Amino acid sequence: MVSGEKKLSIRDLIRTPRLICLFLSLLFYVIAIVTPSLYLERNRGEFQGLGSWSFGANLLIIGWLGILCGQYGWFANLPLVVGWLTLSLNRRIVAGLCGAISVAVSLHTLELFRTPIPGVESRYDSEILKALGVGYYLWVLSMVLVVLGAILGKSSEPNKAVNRRHLSHRVNSKTD
């Protein structure tokens, strides 16, 4: 190790805004999985008016099937995972883009207020979104935190290209 380099301690890592945002994003995502996210109500058929809360875990498991009825909100999870990985690797621009894309895609879930989901029990059943639960808000917040972590994060590694230019300039000035 070069004598001028500063060794990072655990305390320094905890104080890094990028890592704090990453940790909170993961924490809120896990909480979103175990909390009610969407209140779906039957809007026609034999059990019209009956509804129930869907928890994040159920939505995480079967949400990809939404593509069959034109619902793409679940696919916000894919850029979110890439955002977590790139944020942990300090690739802030990619992480920020992935976080922004995941927020935008997650908003497609709001389309369920207008577009019914076909029912499973009969062709006459369908469900429509009536309310958003805390799980939905925590899910979106976990995505916003990736964007925030990318914005607030500072690079822990110095820019090598700038350092090389600076070093070569110092060497050239000493030889003159």
N, C-alpha and C positions, 0 to 999 in steps of 0.2 A: 504494500500500500504506500502510495506517495504521501509524504508528510503533510501536504497541504489539504488532503481530502478529509472530509468530516465523516465519521462513521455514524450511521443512522441508528438510533436506539428505538426500542419499542414505543417509548413516549413520543418520539418524533413521528413515527408511523401513525400513531393514534391521532395525532394532531393534523394529519394531512387531510385537507377537505375532500380530495378525490376518494380516499379510502373510507372516510366517514360516510360519504354519499353512497358508495358501493355497499358498505355494510348495512346501512339503513334501507337501501333498495332491496337487498336480499331479505332482510328482516320483514319489511312490509309485504313482500311477495309471499313469504311463508305464512304470515298472518292472514293474508287475503285468501289463501288456499283453505283455511279452516274456518272462515267466516261466511255468512250469507252474502251472496253477491247480486243475484238477480231474483226478483219476484215475478214469476210467470203465472199468468192466469188464463184459464181456458176461455176463449171468446166465442165459441160456438159448440154445438154438439150436445150430447146428453148431460155433461157436467159443466155447462156454461157457468162462469162466475167463480168456480173453484180454482184456487191457486196455491202455490207453495214456493218456498225459497229454494233456490239452487245454490249450493255451496261451491266455493272456488275449486275444490278438489274434483267434484263431479264435472264441472265445466272444463277443467283442465284435461280430464280423461276423454270426454266425448265432444268437446268443442270443435275439434277439427272436422266433425261431420257437418258443421254449419255450412261448409262450402256447397253441400247438396241443395241448400235452400237459399243460397246467395248471401250468406252471413260470413264475413271474413275477420271479425274481431279477434277470434282466437289466434290468428296468425301473427298478432302483435307479439306473442311470446317468442317467436323465432328471432327477430332482430333484438329483442330484449336480452336474450341469452348471449348473442354476439356482442351486444353492448357491455354486458357484465365482463365478458372475457377481455375485450379490448380495453375497457377501463382499468381492469386489474393489471394489464400489461402497459398501461400508461400511453395508450394510443388514443389520445383525447379526441381528435377530429373524427375518427371512425366511430368511437363510442358515442359522441354527441349526435352524429348522423343516425346511428342505429337507434338511439333513444328517441330522437325526434320522429323517426319512421314508426317506431312502435307506438308512440302516443297517437300519431295520426291514424294508424290502422285500428287501434283500440277504440277510437271514437265511432267506428262503424257499428259497434255494439248498440249504440243509441238508435240505430235504424230499427231495432226490434220493438221500439215503441209504436212503429207504424206497420211493420211487416210481420205477419204471423209466422210462427214456426209450425210446420205440419206436425200433426199428432202421430203418435205411434200406434195407439190402440184402434183407431178406425180412420178411415179416409175423411170423415166429417169433423174430426177433432183438430183443433189447432190452439196454440198458445201465443199470447202476446205479452210483451214486457210491460209491467205496471209500475215497478219501482226498482230503484238501484239500492243495493245494500252497501254496507261498509267495506265489504270485500272488493267490490268494483272500484271504489275510490282508492283503496290501498293499492290495488293492482296498477291503476293509472299513476298513482303517486310514485310507485317503484320505478316506473319508466321516466317520469319527470326527474327523479333523483339521478338517473344515469346522465341525463342532459346537464343537470346542475353540476354533477361531479366532473364532467368533461369541461365545463366552463370554469369552474373554480380551481380545478386541479392544476398543479404546477409540476413541470417536468422535474423528476428527481435526478435525471441524468443530464449533464450539460450537453449542449448541442456540439457534436464532434466536429462538424464542418466549420462552425464559427471558431472553435478552439484551435483547429489546425491553421486557419487563416491568421488568427491572432498570434499563434506560436511562430508561424513562418515570418510574420511581420517583425516580431521581436528578434528573431535570429538574423534577419536581413539588416535590421537597424544596428545590431551589435557589430556586424562585420563591416559596416560602412565607416 
